[in-house]
Amino acid sequence: MTINTNLDKIKKYLATEFTTYALLLDGEWGSGKTHFISNTLAEALSNTKFSIRYISLNGVSDLNELKKKIFFELMSERGKKVKQSAVFAGRLLESVAPLNGVLQVGSNLAKQIKAVEKSFNKKKLANCLFCFDDFERISENLPMEEVFGFINTNFVEFDKWRIKNN
């Protein structure tokens, strides 16, 4: 596919109010997928309501590590929309907790984020395009099916957030 075709398909995807699928930008290693996201797509979306959230999967060895990477991306200066990220960040912190309900990362922080998340509109977070990159560099300890399952369950099926995989 050409750059313009990819860009047109992504714009159409973003223009769709509710989606039940993610996009996959496939290509040989070194073919320019990350460059396309960082430059062409970023420029095309610069004057829109959408922001790109880039998450590299390089070296990720378990889902908790992936959750942390997503959390830090949402809270980073690159996003410039930290308030919009509070809903998702609160959920991520809760999901890191063991099943018995004891939050290992600090209950005070989780409570603060939950309080903030109530005051923000969840729809604004839907204006983020989550781009997961470096699938070929995921640790051998983490099966690809688990990563795709995590993305599908936590982003696509229930919240209808927009995902693009490199």
LUMDOVO-594492 format. One record per residue: residue number from 1; z, x, y of N, C-alpha, C in turn. Coordinates in steps of 0.05 Angstrom, whole numbers, plus 32768, in hexadecimal, padded with zeros to 4 digits. Example, Ala and Ser with C-alpha at 12.3 -4.5 7.8 and 13.67 -1.06 7.14 Angstrom:
BEGIN
<1; <809C; 8108; 7F8E>; <809C; 80F6; 7FA6>; <809C; 8108; 7FBE>>
<2; <808E; 8101; 7FD3>; <808F; 8111; 7FEB>; <809D; 8102; 8001>>
END
This chain:
BEGIN
<1; <8000; 8011; 7FE8>; <8000; 8000; 8000>; <8000; 8011; 8019>>
<2; <7FF4; 8007; 802E>; <7FF4; 8016; 8047>; <800D; 8011; 8057>>
<3; <8011; 8022; 806B>; <8029; 801F; 807C>; <8029; 8003; 8089>>
<4; <8011; 7FFB; 8093>; <8010; 7FE1; 80A1>; <8015; 7FCA; 808D>>
<5; <800C; 7FCC; 8075>; <8011; 7FB7; 8061>; <802F; 7FB6; 805B>>
<6; <803C; 7FCD; 8057>; <8059; 7FCD; 8052>; <8067; 7FC1; 806A>>
<7; <8060; 7FC9; 8082>; <806D; 7FBF; 809A>; <8069; 7FA0; 809C>>
<8; <8051; 7F97; 8097>; <804C; 7F7A; 8098>; <805D; 7F6B; 8083>>
<9; <805F; 7F75; 806B>; <806E; 7F68; 8056>; <808C; 7F67; 805D>>
<10; <8096; 7F7D; 8069>; <80B3; 7F7E; 8070>; <80B8; 7F6B; 8087>>
<11; <80A6; 7F6A; 809B>; <80A9; 7F57; 80B1>; <80A9; 7F3A; 80A7>>
<12; <8097; 7F34; 8094>; <8096; 7F19; 8089>; <80B0; 7F13; 807A>>
<13; <80BB; 7F26; 806C>; <80D4; 7F24; 805D>; <80EB; 7F1E; 8071>>
<14; <80EB; 7F2D; 8087>; <8100; 7F29; 809B>; <80FE; 7F0E; 80A9>>
<15; <80E5; 7F05; 80AC>; <80E1; 7EEB; 80B9>; <80E8; 7ED3; 80A8>>
<16; <80EB; 7ED8; 808E>; <80F4; 7EC3; 807C>; <8111; 7EBE; 807F>>
<17; <8119; 7EA5; 8085>; <8135; 7EA0; 808B>; <8147; 7EA5; 8073>>
<18; <8140; 7E9B; 805C>; <8151; 7E9F; 8044>; <8140; 7EAC; 802F>>
<19; <8149; 7EC2; 8024>; <813B; 7ECF; 800E>; <814E; 7ED1; 7FF6>>
<20; <8142; 7ED2; 7FDF>; <8151; 7ED5; 7FC6>; <8147; 7EED; 7FB7>>
<21; <813D; 7F01; 7FC5>; <8132; 7F18; 7FB9>; <8135; 7F30; 7FCC>>
<22; <8131; 7F48; 7FC2>; <8131; 7F60; 7FD1>; <8115; 7F6C; 7FD0>>
<23; <810F; 7F7E; 7FE2>; <80F5; 7F8D; 7FE1>; <80FA; 7FA8; 7FD6>>
<24; <80E5; 7FB2; 7FC9>; <80E6; 7FCE; 7FBE>; <80CE; 7FDC; 7FC9>>
<25; <80D3; 7FF2; 7FD7>; <80BD; 8003; 7FE1>; <80BC; 801A; 7FCD>>
<26; <80A7; 801A; 7FBD>; <80A4; 802D; 7FA7>; <808F; 8042; 7FAF>>
<27; <8094; 805A; 7FA5>; <8080; 806F; 7FAA>; <808A; 8089; 7F9E>>
<28; <8079; 809C; 7F9B>; <8080; 80B6; 7F90>; <8094; 80C3; 7FA3>>
<29; <80A4; 80D5; 7F97>; <80B6; 80E5; 7FA7>; <80A7; 80F5; 7FBC>>
<30; <80B0; 80F4; 7FD5>; <80A2; 8103; 7FEA>; <808B; 80F4; 7FF6>>
<31; <8087; 80DB; 7FEF>; <8070; 80CC; 7FFA>; <8075; 80C0; 8016>>
<32; <808E; 80C2; 8020>; <8093; 80B9; 803B>; <80A2; 809F; 803E>>
<33; <80AF; 8096; 8028>; <80BD; 807C; 8029>; <80D4; 807D; 803E>>
<34; <80E4; 8092; 803D>; <80FB; 8094; 804F>; <80F0; 8098; 806C>>
<35; <80DC; 80A8; 806F>; <80D0; 80AC; 808A>; <80C6; 8091; 8095>>
<36; <80B9; 8081; 8084>; <80B0; 8067; 808C>; <80C7; 8056; 8097>>
<37; <80DD; 8056; 8088>; <80F5; 8046; 8090>; <8100; 8050; 80AA>>
<38; <8105; 806B; 80AC>; <8112; 8077; 80C2>; <8101; 8077; 80DC>>
<39; <80E7; 8076; 80D9>; <80D6; 8078; 80F1>; <80C6; 805F; 80F5>>
<40; <80B3; 8059; 80E4>; <80A1; 8043; 80E8>; <80AF; 8028; 80E9>>
<41; <80C0; 8023; 80D5>; <80CE; 8009; 80D4>; <80E3; 8008; 80EA>>
<42; <80F2; 801D; 80EE>; <8106; 801D; 8103>; <80FA; 8017; 811E>>
<43; <80E2; 8023; 8124>; <80D5; 801E; 813D>; <80CB; 8001; 813E>>
<44; <80C0; 7FF7; 8129>; <80B6; 7FDB; 8128>; <80CD; 7FC7; 812C>>
<45; <80E5; 7FCE; 8123>; <80FC; 7FBB; 8126>; <810D; 7FC0; 813F>>
<46; <8106; 7FD4; 814E>; <8117; 7FDC; 8164>; <811B; 7FC6; 8179>>
<47; <8107; 7FB5; 817D>; <810A; 7FA0; 8191>; <810D; 7F84; 8184>>
<48; <8119; 7F84; 816C>; <811E; 7F6B; 815E>; <813C; 7F68; 815B>>
<49; <8144; 7F52; 814E>; <8160; 7F4D; 8149>; <816A; 7F5C; 8130>>
<50; <8158; 7F6A; 8122>; <815F; 7F77; 8109>; <8167; 7F94; 810D>>
<51; <817A; 7F9D; 80FD>; <8181; 7FB9; 80FD>; <8180; 7FC3; 80E0>>
<52; <8179; 7FDD; 80DE>; <8177; 7FE9; 80C3>; <8192; 7FF6; 80BC>>
<53; <819B; 7FF1; 80A4>; <81B3; 7FFE; 8099>; <81AA; 800E; 8082>>
<54; <81AA; 8029; 8085>; <819F; 803B; 8072>; <81B6; 8046; 8061>>
<55; <81B4; 8043; 8046>; <81C8; 804E; 8034>; <81BA; 805F; 801F>>
<56; <81C1; 8079; 8020>; <81B6; 808B; 800C>; <81C7; 808A; 7FF3>>
<57; <81BB; 8088; 7FDC>; <81C9; 8087; 7FC3>; <81CB; 80A3; 7FB6>>
<58; <81C4; 80B7; 7FC5>; <81C5; 80D3; 7FBB>; <81E1; 80DA; 7FB1>>
<59; <81E4; 80E0; 7F98>; <81FD; 80E9; 7F8C>; <8212; 80D3; 7F87>>
<60; <820C; 80BA; 7F8D>; <821F; 80A4; 7F88>; <8224; 80A2; 7F6A>>
<61; <823E; 80A3; 7F63>; <8244; 80A3; 7F46>; <8252; 808A; 7F3C>>
<62; <825B; 8079; 7F4E>; <8267; 805F; 7F46>; <8264; 804B; 7F5C>>
<63; <8269; 8031; 7F56>; <8265; 801C; 7F69>; <8279; 801D; 7F80>>
<64; <8291; 8027; 7F7B>; <82A4; 802A; 7F92>; <829A; 803E; 7FA6>>
<65; <828D; 8053; 7F9D>; <8282; 8066; 7FB0>; <826B; 8059; 7FC0>>
<66; <825B; 8049; 7FB3>; <8246; 803A; 7FC0>; <8251; 8027; 7FD5>>
<67; <8267; 8019; 7FCE>; <8274; 8007; 7FE1>; <827E; 8016; 7FFA>>
<68; <8289; 802D; 7FF5>; <8292; 803E; 800C>; <827B; 8046; 801E>>
<69; <8265; 804E; 8012>; <824E; 8056; 8022>; <8244; 803F; 8032>>
<70; <8243; 8027; 8027>; <823A; 8010; 8036>; <824D; 800A; 804C>>
<71; <8267; 800B; 8046>; <827C; 8006; 805A>; <8279; 8019; 8072>>
<72; <8276; 8033; 806C>; <8274; 8047; 8081>; <825A; 8044; 8091>>
<73; <8245; 803C; 8084>; <822C; 8037; 8093>; <822F; 801F; 80A6>>
<74; <823C; 800B; 809C>; <8241; 7FF3; 80AD>; <8253; 7FFA; 80C5>>
<75; <8265; 800C; 80C2>; <8278; 8013; 80D7>; <826E; 802A; 80E8>>
<76; <8258; 8036; 80E2>; <824F; 804E; 80F0>; <8243; 8047; 810B>>
<77; <8241; 805C; 811B>; <8235; 8059; 8136>; <8217; 8052; 8133>>
<78; <820B; 805B; 811D>; <81EE; 8056; 811A>; <81E8; 8038; 811B>>
<79; <81FB; 8028; 810F>; <81F6; 800B; 810E>; <81F9; 7FFE; 812A>>
<80; <820C; 8008; 813A>; <8211; 7FFD; 8155>; <8218; 7FE0; 8154>>
<81; <821E; 7FD5; 813D>; <8225; 7FB9; 813B>; <823D; 7FB6; 8129>>
<82; <8252; 7FC5; 812F>; <8269; 7FC6; 811E>; <8276; 7FAA; 811C>>
<83; <8276; 7F9B; 8131>; <8282; 7F80; 8130>; <8274; 7F6F; 811B>>
<84; <825A; 7F71; 811A>; <824B; 7F61; 8107>; <8251; 7F69; 80EA>>
<85; <825A; 7F81; 80E7>; <825F; 7F8C; 80CC>; <827B; 7F85; 80C1>>
<86; <828C; 7F7A; 80D2>; <82A7; 7F75; 80C9>; <82A9; 7F63; 80B1>>
<87; <8299; 7F4E; 80B0>; <829A; 7F3C; 8099>; <8295; 7F4B; 807F>>
<88; <827F; 7F5A; 807E>; <8278; 7F68; 8066>; <828C; 7F7E; 8060>>
<89; <8296; 7F8C; 8074>; <82A9; 7FA2; 8070>; <82C3; 7F98; 8064>>
<90; <82CC; 7F81; 806D>; <82E4; 7F75; 8062>; <82E0; 7F6E; 8044>>
<91; <82C9; 7F64; 803E>; <82C4; 7F5D; 8022>; <82C2; 7F76; 8011>>
<92; <82B7; 7F8B; 801B>; <82B5; 7FA4; 800C>; <82D1; 7FB0; 8007>>
<93; <82E2; 7FAF; 801B>; <82FD; 7FBA; 8017>; <830B; 7FAA; 8001>>
<94; <8308; 7F90; 8002>; <8315; 7F7F; 7FED>; <8309; 7F86; 7FD1>>
<95; <82EF; 7F8B; 7FD0>; <82E3; 7F90; 7FB6>; <82EB; 7FAB; 7FAA>>
<96; <82F4; 7FBD; 7FBB>; <82FE; 7FD7; 7FB1>; <8319; 7FD3; 7FA3>>
<97; <8327; 7FBE; 7FAA>; <8341; 7FB9; 7F9E>; <833F; 7FB4; 7F81>>
<98; <8354; 7FBC; 7F71>; <8354; 7FB5; 7F55>; <8359; 7F97; 7F51>>
<99; <8353; 7F8D; 7F3A>; <8355; 7F71; 7F34>; <8370; 7F65; 7F39>>
<100; <8385; 7F75; 7F38>; <83A0; 7F6A; 7F3B>; <83A6; 7F64; 7F59>>
<101; <8394; 7F6A; 7F6B>; <8398; 7F62; 7F86>; <83A5; 7F77; 7F98>>
<102; <83AC; 7F8E; 7F8D>; <83B9; 7FA3; 7F9D>; <83A2; 7FB3; 7FAA>>
<103; <83A1; 7FB3; 7FC4>; <838C; 7FC1; 7FD2>; <8393; 7FDE; 7FD6>>
<104; <8383; 7FF0; 7FC9>; <8389; 800C; 7FCA>; <8382; 801A; 7FE4>>
<105; <8370; 800F; 7FF4>; <8368; 801C; 800C>; <8378; 8015; 8024>>
<106; <838D; 8005; 8021>; <839F; 7FFF; 8037>; <839D; 7FE2; 803F>>
<107; <83B3; 7FD4; 8039>; <83B3; 7FB7; 803E>; <83B1; 7FB0; 805C>>
<108; <83BD; 7FC1; 806D>; <83BC; 7FBC; 808A>; <83A0; 7FBC; 8094>>
<109; <8390; 7FD0; 808C>; <8375; 7FD1; 8095>; <8365; 7FB9; 808B>>
<110; <8369; 7FB2; 8073>; <835B; 7F9A; 8068>; <8362; 7F81; 8077>>
<111; <837C; 7F7E; 807E>; <8384; 7F67; 808D>; <8378; 7F66; 80A9>>
<112; <8376; 7F7E; 80B6>; <836A; 7F7F; 80D0>; <834C; 7F78; 80CF>>
<113; <833F; 7F82; 80BB>; <8322; 7F7C; 80B8>; <831E; 7F5F; 80B2>>
<114; <832F; 7F53; 80A1>; <832D; 7F37; 809B>; <8331; 7F26; 80B5>>
<115; <8343; 7F2E; 80C6>; <8347; 7F20; 80DF>; <832F; 7F22; 80F1>>
<116; <8323; 7F39; 80F2>; <830B; 7F3D; 8102>; <82F3; 7F2D; 80F6>>
<117; <82F1; 7F2D; 80DC>; <82DA; 7F20; 80D0>; <82D9; 7F02; 80D5>>
<118; <82F0; 7EF6; 80DA>; <82F1; 7ED9; 80DF>; <82E4; 7ED3; 80FA>>
<119; <82E4; 7EE7; 810C>; <82DA; 7EE2; 8127>; <82BD; 7EE8; 812B>>
<120; <82AF; 7EF1; 8116>; <8293; 7EF8; 8119>; <8281; 7EE6; 8109>>
<121; <8269; 7EE2; 8113>; <8255; 7ED1; 8107>; <8248; 7EE0; 80F0>>
<122; <824A; 7ED6; 80D8>; <823E; 7EE3; 80C0>; <8220; 7EE4; 80C2>>
<123; <8214; 7ED2; 80D1>; <81F7; 7ED2; 80D3>; <81EC; 7EEC; 80E0>>
<124; <81FC; 7EF7; 80F2>; <81F3; 7F0F; 8100>; <81F0; 7F27; 80EC>>
<125; <8201; 7F28; 80D8>; <8200; 7F3D; 80C4>; <81E6; 7F39; 80B4>>
<126; <81DD; 7F21; 80B2>; <81C4; 7F1B; 80A4>; <81AC; 7F28; 80B2>>
<127; <81B0; 7F31; 80CB>; <819A; 7F3F; 80D9>; <8199; 7F5C; 80D3>>
<128; <81A8; 7F65; 80C0>; <81A6; 7F81; 80B7>; <8193; 7F83; 809F>>
<129; <8183; 7F97; 80A0>; <8171; 7F9D; 8089>; <817E; 7FB5; 807B>>
<130; <8189; 7FB0; 8064>; <8196; 7FC5; 8054>; <8181; 7FD5; 8045>>
<131; <817F; 7FEF; 8049>; <816C; 8000; 803C>; <817B; 8014; 802A>>
<132; <8177; 8010; 8010>; <8184; 8023; 7FFD>; <816F; 8037; 7FF4>>
<133; <8175; 8050; 7FF7>; <8162; 8066; 7FF2>; <816D; 8079; 7FDD>>
<134; <815C; 808A; 7FD2>; <8163; 809F; 7FC0>; <816D; 8095; 7FA5>>
<135; <8161; 8080; 7F9B>; <8168; 8076; 7F80>; <8165; 808B; 7F6B>>
<136; <8152; 809D; 7F6E>; <814E; 80B2; 7F5A>; <8164; 80C7; 7F5A>>
<137; <8175; 80C6; 7F6F>; <818A; 80DA; 7F72>; <81A6; 80CF; 7F6B>>
<138; <81A7; 80B7; 7F60>; <81C1; 80AC; 7F58>; <81CB; 80BC; 7F41>>
<139; <81E6; 80C0; 7F40>; <81F2; 80CF; 7F2A>; <81EB; 80C2; 7F0F>>
<140; <81E9; 80D3; 7EFB>; <81E3; 80C9; 7EDF>; <81FA; 80B7; 7ED5>>
<141; <8212; 80B9; 7EE1>; <8229; 80A9; 7ED9>; <8227; 808C; 7EE1>>
<142; <8214; 8086; 7EF3>; <8212; 806B; 7EFD>; <81F7; 805F; 7EF4>>
<143; <81F7; 804C; 7EE2>; <81DE; 8040; 7ED9>; <81D0; 8031; 7EF0>>
<144; <81B6; 8034; 7EF1>; <81A6; 8027; 7F05>; <81AA; 8009; 7F05>>
<145; <81AD; 7FFD; 7EED>; <81B1; 7FE0; 7EEA>; <81CA; 7FD7; 7EFA>>
<146; <81DF; 7FE8; 7EFA>; <81F7; 7FE1; 7F08>; <81F2; 7FE0; 7F26>>
<147; <81E3; 7FF3; 7F30>; <81DD; 7FF4; 7F4C>; <81CC; 7FDC; 7F54>>
<148; <81B7; 7FD6; 7F45>; <81A7; 7FBF; 7F4C>; <81B7; 7FA5; 7F49>>
<149; <81C8; 7FA3; 7F35>; <81D9; 7F8C; 7F32>; <81EC; 7F89; 7F49>>
<150; <81F8; 7F9F; 7F52>; <820A; 7F9E; 7F69>; <81FB; 7F94; 7F82>>
<151; <81E4; 7FA0; 7F87>; <81D4; 7F98; 7F9F>; <81CD; 7F7A; 7F9D>>
<152; <81C3; 7F72; 7F86>; <81BB; 7F56; 7F83>; <81D2; 7F43; 7F86>>
<153; <81E9; 7F48; 7F7A>; <8200; 7F36; 7F7B>; <820C; 7F36; 7F97>>
<154; <8210; 7F4D; 7FA3>; <821E; 7F4E; 7FBC>; <820E; 7F4B; 7FD5>>
<155; <81F4; 7F4C; 7FD3>; <81E3; 7F4A; 7FEB>; <81CF; 7F33; 7FE8>>
<156; <81C0; 7F32; 7FD3>; <81A9; 7F20; 7FD1>; <81B1; 7F04; 7FC8>>
<157; <81BE; 7F01; 7FB1>; <81C2; 7EE6; 7FA6>; <81D4; 7ED4; 7FB7>>
<158; <81EA; 7EDF; 7FC0>; <81FE; 7ECE; 7FCD>; <81FC; 7ECD; 7FEB>>
<159; <81F6; 7EE4; 7FF8>; <81F6; 7EE5; 8015>; <81DA; 7EE5; 8021>>
<160; <81C6; 7EE8; 8010>; <81AA; 7EE8; 801A>; <81A5; 7EFE; 802E>>
<161; <81B2; 7F15; 802C>; <81AD; 7F2B; 803F>; <8194; 7F39; 8036>>
<162; <8187; 7F45; 8049>; <816D; 7F52; 8044>; <8170; 7F6F; 803B>>
<163; <8163; 7F74; 8025>; <8165; 7F8E; 8017>; <8149; 7F9A; 8014>>
<164; <8147; 7FB4; 8019>; <812F; 7FC2; 8012>; <8137; 7FDC; 8004>>
<165; <812D; 7FE0; 7FED>; <8133; 7FF7; 7FDD>; <811D; 800B; 7FDF>>
<166; <8124; 8025; 7FE3>; <810F; 803A; 7FE4>; <810D; 8046; 7FC9>>
END
